[in-house]
Amino acid sequence: YLILQDEETRKDYDYMLDHPEEYYRHYYHYYSRRLAPKVDVRIVILVTVCAISVFQFFSWWSSYNEAINYLATVPKYRIQATEIARQQGLLNKSKEKGKNRRSKEEIREEEEEIIKDIIKTKIDIKGGYQKPKIYDILLFQILLAPFYLCKYLVWYCWWIYCFTIKGQEYGVEEKLYIIRRYMKMSQSQFDSLEDHQKEIFLERQLWIRENYEVYKREQEEELKKKMAMDPRWKRYRRWMKNEGPGRLTFIDD
């Protein structure tokens, strides 16, 4: 009855009655169904996505804290943050007297936290070390995928209508978008560039394909010159020429 009450096992049973000579196949189907996990595949996928999302969030948060700790050691940012803390009267609060007086180590730790908090609020870290956002993790990206797709389709139709059909001139944002696409950079990578670099892109009109190709060749030539003058690159080329990776030599003792 346990076999016949299930539709799939009933089909295997009927097939066995019709083809008794295929006993290896019957053994395989029997044990494959008996030993198969009874967990819903959707639950497995959901748990996997949630685990990846949690790992992503804490990994990004760790990278962000590392960036803050590094900036707190850079004199330029540390002096500015210390000056802002003094103007706001935050550092004076740590120097208490009487019963509430604390050790120098406690005061130093509190001042360090104050400086880091000011750096967090005053400096906009971009790129791979930016402050993590919960909407950037995999779970929310999957849930919001239909919204992003509709948003992209609306934006793409607007782009075609404004700049292809009506022939309007590009604005600053549109020019930077075209330049970023030519450079094959993500939005976070492009945002991490300095403002003066973006101004150079606009001055050279790199949204025009021909101008970008000229700029690209110039950058490649400049990179070749730097590599040619780099001592480490010279040593590497000399090693590749004389020995090379995985080269076998037979030297007599």
C-alpha angles and dihedrals in degrees: 000000000000088000098043097046091065118074096216097046090046090058090051090049093051090047090052091053091051095043109030092159092069094076095147090057090049091052091050095051092044096053094037090058094040096049097037113115114257094216122118111248090222091059091051091051092047093050091047093051091048092049092050090047093052091048090049094051096049092042091053091045090052091051090049092052090048089054091050092049090050094048089050088062095049108097094218095059096033093056092048092048092047091051092050090049091052092049090052092046094240098128094049091060091063092062102076128161137209121024092348093056112128135199123271090250092056091047091049092050092049092049089049091053091048091052091048092049091052091049089051092053099039103039122064106211112203135186125031093343098052122126109283119248122205091224090063096063121102097254095056092040089058093045092047095042094102090050092049091047093052090045091052093048091051091048092047092051090049090050092051092047096047103038104023105034102028095029097223120174119257119257125219093269092048092049092051090048092055091047091050091051091050090051091048092229128147121240093255092050092050092047090054091063119101119260093241090058091055090048089054089051090053094044091053091046093232092171084081108084096223093052091049092052090053091048091048093053090049091053092049092051091048090050091051090052092050092048091048091054095042110105092211092054090048091054091048093051091047091051092048091050097047102034114357127190117308095000115160119219129185110209122179115230 
